[in-house]
Structures are given as C-alpha cells and as structure tokens.
Amino acid sequence: MVTQSVLVLNVGSSSIKFALYPAEADAPAALRGRITGIGSAPAFTVSGDPGAGSDFGPIAAAEGQELLAERLLGYLDRRATGRGL
C-alpha cells in the first residue's frame, strides 16, 4: 500500500527549504531540509531519515535555482519510495 505525502517548498532567491509530510492530519515531517547559498557556495542539508542526504551528490557553485529544484525533486522522489510523493 502506498501512503500519500505532502511536499511543502519555500523557494527564495538564495535558498530552497522543504518538508515532506505524511498526508495524515497532524503528522510530523518525515523529511525536512534546505539548499542554501544558491549562487555562491550551495550546501544541502536534510534530516529525518537515516542516510538522508547521502545520495544528493556534490553541488557545483554554478548550479542555479532551477537545476537545484529539479535535483531536489528527484532526490525526494527517490527517498519517498513507498511513501507516495
């Protein structure tokens, strides 16, 4: 059975913050994190799942907001397997 999830994104000029919640009411975030330093020295941090962040890969300084958002969605899709992102 696939459990549905809700993804919340806050996209700013130099950061992308995210949280992935189970669809059940009042459930805590299953994953949350951020990409900061977009346009200068990007860094990815995530919490809520063992090994989380290990498969995001290095971020080049030249990677822009659009590419990083696409990479983030791919990462979350891989991490949410069975959660129904």
Phi and psi in degrees as GROMACS dihedral restraints (atoms count N, CA, C in turn):
[ dihedral_restraints ]
;  ai    aj    ak    al  type     phi  dphi    fc
    3     4     5     6     1   -93.5    20    10
    4     5     6     7     1   129.4    20    10
    6     7     8     9     1   -94.7    20    10
    7     8     9    10     1   132.7    20    10
    9    10    11    12     1   -77.7    20    10
   10    11    12    13     1   151.4    20    10
   12    13    14    15     1  -130.1    20    10
   13    14    15    16     1   162.0    20    10
   15    16    17    18     1  -120.6    20    10
   16    17    18    19     1   126.6    20    10
   18    19    20    21     1  -103.3    20    10
   19    20    21    22     1   127.8    20    10
   21    22    23    24     1  -112.7    20    10
   22    23    24    25     1   125.8    20    10
   24    25    26    27     1  -119.4    20    10
   25    26    27    28     1   139.1    20    10
   27    28    29    30     1  -126.2    20    10
   28    29    30    31     1   103.4    20    10
   30    31    32    33     1  -105.0    20    10
   31    32    33    34     1   118.7    20    10
   33    34    35    36     1  -115.1    20    10
   34    35    36    37     1  -174.4    20    10
   36    37    38    39     1   -70.9    20    10
   37    38    39    40     1   -29.0    20    10
   39    40    41    42     1  -126.2    20    10
   40    41    42    43     1     7.1    20    10
   42    43    44    45     1  -153.0    20    10
   43    44    45    46     1   157.3    20    10
   45    46    47    48     1  -129.3    20    10
   46    47    48    49     1   120.7    20    10
   48    49    50    51     1  -110.5    20    10
   49    50    51    52     1   145.6    20    10
   51    52    53    54     1  -144.9    20    10
   52    53    54    55     1   157.1    20    10
   54    55    56    57     1  -147.9    20    10
   55    56    57    58     1   137.6    20    10
   57    58    59    60     1  -114.8    20    10
   58    59    60    61     1   115.8    20    10
   60    61    62    63     1  -111.4    20    10
   61    62    63    64     1   143.6    20    10
   63    64    65    66     1   -63.6    20    10
   64    65    66    67     1   150.0    20    10
   66    67    68    69     1   -70.6    20    10
   67    68    69    70     1   -13.3    20    10
   69    70    71    72     1   -65.4    20    10
   70    71    72    73     1   142.5    20    10
   72    73    74    75     1   -60.3    20    10
   73    74    75    76     1   140.2    20    10
   75    76    77    78     1    62.9    20    10
   76    77    78    79     1    18.1    20    10
   78    79    80    81     1   -80.5    20    10
   79    80    81    82     1   141.5    20    10
   81    82    83    84     1   -72.0    20    10
   82    83    84    85     1   162.0    20    10
   84    85    86    87     1   -63.0    20    10
   85    86    87    88     1   135.1    20    10
   87    88    89    90     1   -80.6    20    10
   88    89    90    91     1   -36.7    20    10
   90    91    92    93     1  -139.7    20    10
   91    92    93    94     1   143.5    20    10
   93    94    95    96     1  -150.2    20    10
   94    95    96    97     1   151.6    20    10
   96    97    98    99     1   179.3    20    10
   97    98    99   100     1  -165.5    20    10
   99   100   101   102     1  -160.7    20    10
  100   101   102   103     1   155.4    20    10
  102   103   104   105     1  -115.9    20    10
  103   104   105   106     1   118.8    20    10
  105   106   107   108     1  -115.0    20    10
  106   107   108   109     1   167.2    20    10
  108   109   110   111     1    72.2    20    10
  109   110   111   112     1    23.7    20    10
  111   112   113   114     1   -61.6    20    10
  112   113   114   115     1   129.3    20    10
  114   115   116   117     1    96.2    20    10
  115   116   117   118     1    -9.3    20    10
  117   118   119   120     1  -135.8    20    10
  118   119   120   121     1   -78.0    20    10
  120   121   122   123     1  -134.3    20    10
  121   122   123   124     1    79.4    20    10
  123   124   125   126     1   -62.7    20    10
  124   125   126   127     1   143.2    20    10
  126   127   128   129     1  -141.3    20    10
  127   128   129   130     1   142.3    20    10
  129   130   131   132     1  -113.5    20    10
  130   131   132   133     1   129.4    20    10
  132   133   134   135     1  -133.1    20    10
  133   134   135   136     1   144.9    20    10
  135   136   137   138     1  -149.8    20    10
  136   137   138   139     1   150.2    20    10
  138   139   140   141     1  -140.4    20    10
  139   140   141   142     1   162.2    20    10
  141   142   143   144     1   110.4    20    10
  142   143   144   145     1    -2.4    20    10
  144   145   146   147     1  -151.7    20    10
  145   146   147   148     1   128.7    20    10
  147   148   149   150     1   -56.2    20    10
  148   149   150   151     1   132.6    20    10
  150   151   152   153     1    78.8    20    10
  151   152   153   154     1     0.5    20    10
  153   154   155   156     1   -59.6    20    10
  154   155   156   157     1   135.8    20    10
  156   157   158   159     1    94.7    20    10
  157   158   159   160     1   -20.0    20    10
  159   160   161   162     1   -67.0    20    10
  160   161   162   163     1   -25.1    20    10
  162   163   164   165     1  -104.1    20    10
  163   164   165   166     1    13.2    20    10
  165   166   167   168     1   -76.1    20    10
  166   167   168   169     1   -35.0    20    10
  168   169   170   171     1    87.3    20    10
  169   170   171   172     1   170.2    20    10
  171   172   173   174     1   -68.7    20    10
  172   173   174   175     1   154.4    20    10
  174   175   176   177     1  -116.4    20    10
  175   176   177   178     1   125.2    20    10
  177   178   179   180     1   -81.2    20    10
  178   179   180   181     1   145.0    20    10
  180   181   182   183     1   -58.1    20    10
  181   182   183   184     1   -29.4    20    10
  183   184   185   186     1   -79.3    20    10
  184   185   186   187     1    -9.5    20    10
  186   187   188   189     1   -69.1    20    10
  187   188   189   190     1   125.4    20    10
  189   190   191   192     1   -89.9    20    10
  190   191   192   193     1   178.8    20    10
  192   193   194   195     1   -58.5    20    10
  193   194   195   196     1   -44.1    20    10
  195   196   197   198     1   -64.7    20    10
  196   197   198   199     1   -46.6    20    10
  198   199   200   201     1   -63.9    20    10
  199   200   201   202     1   -42.0    20    10
  201   202   203   204     1   -66.4    20    10
  202   203   204   205     1   -36.2    20    10
  204   205   206   207     1   -64.1    20    10
  205   206   207   208     1   -41.5    20    10
  207   208   209   210     1   -63.5    20    10
  208   209   210   211     1   -44.2    20    10
  210   211   212   213     1   -62.4    20    10
  211   212   213   214     1   -40.1    20    10
  213   214   215   216     1   -62.6    20    10
  214   215   216   217     1   -44.4    20    10
  216   217   218   219     1   -63.0    20    10
  217   218   219   220     1   -40.1    20    10
  219   220   221   222     1   -63.4    20    10
  220   221   222   223     1   -43.5    20    10
  222   223   224   225     1   -59.5    20    10
  223   224   225   226     1   -48.5    20    10
  225   226   227   228     1   -64.2    20    10
  226   227   228   229     1   -36.2    20    10
  228   229   230   231     1   -62.6    20    10
  229   230   231   232     1   -42.6    20    10
  231   232   233   234     1   -66.0    20    10
  232   233   234   235     1   -41.5    20    10
  234   235   236   237     1   -72.9    20    10
  235   236   237   238     1   -24.3    20    10
  237   238   239   240     1   -93.0    20    10
  238   239   240   241     1    10.4    20    10
  240   241   242   243     1   -52.2    20    10
  241   242   243   244     1   125.3    20    10
  243   244   245   246     1    87.1    20    10
  244   245   246   247     1   -10.8    20    10
  246   247   248   249     1   -98.1    20    10
  247   248   249   250     1   -15.5    20    10
  249   250   251   252     1    76.6    20    10
  250   251   252   253     1    48.0    20    10
